[in-house]
Amino acid sequence: MILNTCIQKLGQSGDLVIAVVLYSQLVPLRGADNFCPTKSPTESVPGIFAPVENRENDVKQQIIGIPKPAERDVISDSKLRELISASPKMKDLVSANRKPIGDARPSLDDSAFSKSIILFDGTNFTLIPQGCILRLPANLREHVVSAPRGSFLLWPVFLKQNAKWLSTQEVPMEMALGDKDATADIMQKLDSDLKLRVAVYRSNPICILEASNTTQSDRK
């Protein structure tokens, strides 16, 4: 409409170019009005320009949404002083744990030799736990020595090399814990054994707790 009106007013000559230029300047202005319509002063603007009462309501809603901290028991000063006064003092603990030494002296030997049995075959030796020998015939007592001799061998190698006089006996865990019924059953089978028998659990030497009413003359 605007272009036709300009053409009618300016004619069909070179004025047409001027009309086109004027129309091209009017189009951005109308487009700006379409993309940026004016707002009513009464309309609320989001963000920081929102009314003060709306922002206050938002803050209140956020505060309500914050979970309350868990309640904890608080001890009073008088109760704390009472507990402290009732607790034992350091000097009382020291005096209770103090024991006279007298003539007894602790052993300085804390090595594996002091806690093990040493088996010797004439050339090499090995270590087994104390209390793991189930049977020790009199003619084999010389294989149990008080000090290491020769070269050390691991138990599996030592056992294999001395299979003529040394053997093992697999025992259940109940026997290792001192069950007298399990002990009596196995020891009865070893009465006539001529080898030095070592108790093992899953092929490893194990200490046997002796029952209080069970005595064996050939156990070590």
N, C-alpha and C positions, 0 to 999 in steps of 0.2 A: 504494500500500500504506500509506504513512504517513498519507494523508488518510483512508482508510477506518478505520484503527485509531483515529485521533483522534475520528472521528464516533461510533464504537461506545462509546468511553470517555466522551465528553462529552454524548452524547445527541443528540436531534433538535431541540432548542430553540435558544435564542439562543446556546448554546455553539458552534454551527456556525460562527459568525463568528470566534470565537476560534481554532478549528481551522484555518480558512483563513489567518488571519494567521500562525500558527505555521508552516504549510506554505510560505508565501511567504518566510519567513525562512530556511528550510532549503534551498530551491532554489539561491540564490546560493552557499551554502557548498559544496554538492555540485558545482556548476558550476566553482567555483574549483579544486576538487580535480581535476576532469577536465582543465581547461586548464593547470594548473600542477602536474603530477605531481612528486612529490619525487624527487630524484636521489640516487643512491647516492654516498656519499662517495668511493668508489673511481673513479667516472667522471671522465674528464678534461674540463676546461672549456676551450673554445677561447679564443684570444686571449691576453691577458696572463697568464691563470691556467693556461696549459698548463705541463706539467712542464718543469723546467729543461733536462733532456737533449734534449727535443724542440725547444726554442728554439735550443739550440746546434747541433743538426743542421741546422735551417733556415738559420742563419747560415753554416755551412760550405758548404751547397749553393749559397748565393748567392755566396760567395767563389769557389767553383770555376767558376761561370758567368761571372765577369768575364774578358774577353779580356786576354791579356798584351800589354803595350806592345811595339811593334816595336823590334827591336834597331838601334842606331845605332853608327856608327864614332866612336870617341872618340880624338882626337889627343892625344899626350902633350906635356908642356911642352917637352921637349928637341926634339921634332920641330917644334913650333911656332916655337921660337927659331931652328932651322936654316932654316926657310922664310923667316922674316923677314930673317935675315942675308943670304940669297941674293937677295932681291928688290932691284931697283934703287932707289937713293936719289933723293930729290927734286932735289938739286943736280946729279946726273948727268943727269936728264931735262932740266933747264933748260939745261944747257950743250950737250946734244946738239941741242936744238931752236933754239938761238940762232944766228941768221944775221946776218952783217954787212950793213947796208943800203947803205953806200957812198953813191954819188951818185944811185942810183935812188930814186925816190919813188913811192908808190902813187898811182894815179889817183883823184882825188876825184869824178870824174863816174861815178856808178853808176846813171844814169837809163836809161830805155828807149831814148833817142836814141843812147847810146853802144854799145848792143848790137843796133841795128837799122839797116836801110837805109831812107833817106828818099826816097820818090818824090814828085815835084812836077810838077803839070800846068800851072803858070803862075798858078793861083789858090789851089789847095788842095794839101795834102800828106797822105800816109799813111805808116805804118810797116810794114815786112815784116822777117822774120828775116834775119840775115846768112847768106849762102850759099844763098839760095833762088832767085837769078836764074840761069836756065839759058841764056838768050841775050840779049845786049844789043847790038843793031846800033849802028854808030858814030853814025848820025844821031839816035839816041834817048838818047845818053849825058847830054844836058843835063837829062833828067828825074830823074837820080840826083844829089841834092845833099847837101852835108855838114851843112847846118843847116836847120831847119824854116822854111818860108815860108808865109804865108797862113794859112788856117784848116785845122784838122785834120778829116779825114774817116775814118770806119771803112773798112777794106779792102773789104768788099762794095760799099759806095756808091762808093768811089773807082774800083774796077774797072768798075762799070757806066757811070760817067760818062766813062771814058777807054778804051772798048772799041775805038776806032779804032787806037790804038797799043799798047795793053796787053792781054795775054792770059795764060792759065794753061795748065799742062801737068800733068795728073794722073800721079803717079809711084807705083810700088809701094814698099813699105817696104824691100825689098831694095836698091833704088837709093838710098834715103835713108840706108841704113847703109853705103854705099860699095861695093856690088857692081859690079864693072867691066863685067860682061857686060850687066846691065840698063842701066847708064849709057850704054854704047856704042850700044845699040840705039835708045834714045830720042834721044840726041844726034844720031844720024845722020839722024833724021827732021826735026830742027830746023835743019839746015845752011842751008837756003834760006828760013827764016822771016824775015819783015820786021818782026815785032812783038817787043816786049820780053816775054819769056816768064818766068813765075814758076812754080816748082815748087809744087804743092799736093798734099796727101794728104787725101782726103775733103773737098775744097773749101777746105781751110785751108792757107795758106803753110807750107812745111816746109823746114828746112835740109837740104842735101844734103852728105853727107860725100864728099869727092873721093877717088877711088882714087889710090894712090901713083904708078902708072905711066900715069895719064891726065891729059893737059893740054889745056885748051881756052882759046884766046886770047880768046874772046868771053864767057867765064864770069866772073862777079864774085862 
